[in-house]
Amino acid sequence: MVESYGVAAFRSRQQVLRFEQQLRQEGIGNIRVVSTPREVAVGCGLSIQFSLADAPAVVSAIRRAQPANLVGVYRVERAGAGKPRLSALSL
């Protein structure tokens, strides 16, 4: 079974927590703070995981906030215990 979700990675833990709060205030509740996938290999080690169904709202929030320390927004696909595949979501 393939698990798919989105991840927004930042260089700053503080920015991760701020953006998580912003998303919750905007009513996007299906999110959580997670360890950044190793494949991103840049940043503070924390990211925000979100449902791909919420990707348009998350990308819209990023466009409004314009965080200077955003590493990227990615689609993650993981099959079982295998290595995850990442692809960039366009902003």
Contacts in CASP RR format, 6 or more apart in sequence:
PFRMAT RR
TARGET T0000
AUTHOR 0000-0000-0000
METHOD contacts of the structure
MODEL  1
MVESYGVAAFRSRQQVLRFEQQLRQEGIGNIRVVSTPREVAVGCGLSIQF
SLADAPAVVSAIRRAQPANLVGVYRVERAGAGKPRLSALSL
1 79 0 8 1.000
1 80 0 8 1.000
2 77 0 8 1.000
2 78 0 8 1.000
2 79 0 8 1.000
2 80 0 8 1.000
3 77 0 8 1.000
3 78 0 8 1.000
3 79 0 8 1.000
3 80 0 8 1.000
4 52 0 8 1.000
4 75 0 8 1.000
4 76 0 8 1.000
4 77 0 8 1.000
4 78 0 8 1.000
5 49 0 8 1.000
5 50 0 8 1.000
5 51 0 8 1.000
5 52 0 8 1.000
5 75 0 8 1.000
5 76 0 8 1.000
6 49 0 8 1.000
6 50 0 8 1.000
6 51 0 8 1.000
6 52 0 8 1.000
6 55 0 8 1.000
6 58 0 8 1.000
6 73 0 8 1.000
6 74 0 8 1.000
6 75 0 8 1.000
6 76 0 8 1.000
6 89 0 8 1.000
7 34 0 8 1.000
7 36 0 8 1.000
7 37 0 8 1.000
7 40 0 8 1.000
7 47 0 8 1.000
7 48 0 8 1.000
7 49 0 8 1.000
7 50 0 8 1.000
7 73 0 8 1.000
7 74 0 8 1.000
7 76 0 8 1.000
7 86 0 8 1.000
8 19 0 8 1.000
8 47 0 8 1.000
8 48 0 8 1.000
8 50 0 8 1.000
8 58 0 8 1.000
8 62 0 8 1.000
8 70 0 8 1.000
8 72 0 8 1.000
8 73 0 8 1.000
8 74 0 8 1.000
9 36 0 8 1.000
9 37 0 8 1.000
9 40 0 8 1.000
9 42 0 8 1.000
9 43 0 8 1.000
9 45 0 8 1.000
9 47 0 8 1.000
9 70 0 8 1.000
9 71 0 8 1.000
9 72 0 8 1.000
9 73 0 8 1.000
9 74 0 8 1.000
10 16 0 8 1.000
10 19 0 8 1.000
10 43 0 8 1.000
10 44 0 8 1.000
10 46 0 8 1.000
10 47 0 8 1.000
10 67 0 8 1.000
10 69 0 8 1.000
10 70 0 8 1.000
10 71 0 8 1.000
11 42 0 8 1.000
11 43 0 8 1.000
11 44 0 8 1.000
11 69 0 8 1.000
11 70 0 8 1.000
11 71 0 8 1.000
12 43 0 8 1.000
12 44 0 8 1.000
12 69 0 8 1.000
13 44 0 8 1.000
13 45 0 8 1.000
13 46 0 8 1.000
15 67 0 8 1.000
15 69 0 8 1.000
15 70 0 8 1.000
16 33 0 8 1.000
16 44 0 8 1.000
16 46 0 8 1.000
16 47 0 8 1.000
16 48 0 8 1.000
17 33 0 8 1.000
19 48 0 8 1.000
19 61 0 8 1.000
19 62 0 8 1.000
19 65 0 8 1.000
19 67 0 8 1.000
20 31 0 8 1.000
20 33 0 8 1.000
20 48 0 8 1.000
22 61 0 8 1.000
22 65 0 8 1.000
23 29 0 8 1.000
23 31 0 8 1.000
23 48 0 8 1.000
23 50 0 8 1.000
23 57 0 8 1.000
23 58 0 8 1.000
23 61 0 8 1.000
24 31 0 8 1.000
26 57 0 8 1.000
26 61 0 8 1.000
28 50 0 8 1.000
28 54 0 8 1.000
28 57 0 8 1.000
28 58 0 8 1.000
28 61 0 8 1.000
29 54 0 8 1.000
30 50 0 8 1.000
30 51 0 8 1.000
30 53 0 8 1.000
30 54 0 8 1.000
31 48 0 8 1.000
31 49 0 8 1.000
31 50 0 8 1.000
31 51 0 8 1.000
31 54 0 8 1.000
31 58 0 8 1.000
32 48 0 8 1.000
32 49 0 8 1.000
33 46 0 8 1.000
33 47 0 8 1.000
33 48 0 8 1.000
33 49 0 8 1.000
34 46 0 8 1.000
34 47 0 8 1.000
34 48 0 8 1.000
34 49 0 8 1.000
35 45 0 8 1.000
35 46 0 8 1.000
35 47 0 8 1.000
36 43 0 8 1.000
36 44 0 8 1.000
36 45 0 8 1.000
36 46 0 8 1.000
36 47 0 8 1.000
36 71 0 8 1.000
37 47 0 8 1.000
37 74 0 8 1.000
37 76 0 8 1.000
37 84 0 8 1.000
37 86 0 8 1.000
39 83 0 8 1.000
39 84 0 8 1.000
39 86 0 8 1.000
40 47 0 8 1.000
40 71 0 8 1.000
40 72 0 8 1.000
40 74 0 8 1.000
40 86 0 8 1.000
42 71 0 8 1.000
43 71 0 8 1.000
48 58 0 8 1.000
50 58 0 8 1.000
52 75 0 8 1.000
55 73 0 8 1.000
55 75 0 8 1.000
55 89 0 8 1.000
58 73 0 8 1.000
59 73 0 8 1.000
59 89 0 8 1.000
59 90 0 8 1.000
59 91 0 8 1.000
62 70 0 8 1.000
62 73 0 8 1.000
62 91 0 8 1.000
63 91 0 8 1.000
72 88 0 8 1.000
72 91 0 8 1.000
73 88 0 8 1.000
73 89 0 8 1.000
73 91 0 8 1.000
74 86 0 8 1.000
74 87 0 8 1.000
74 88 0 8 1.000
74 89 0 8 1.000
75 86 0 8 1.000
75 87 0 8 1.000
75 88 0 8 1.000
75 89 0 8 1.000
76 84 0 8 1.000
76 85 0 8 1.000
76 86 0 8 1.000
77 84 0 8 1.000
77 85 0 8 1.000
77 87 0 8 1.000
78 84 0 8 1.000
78 85 0 8 1.000
END
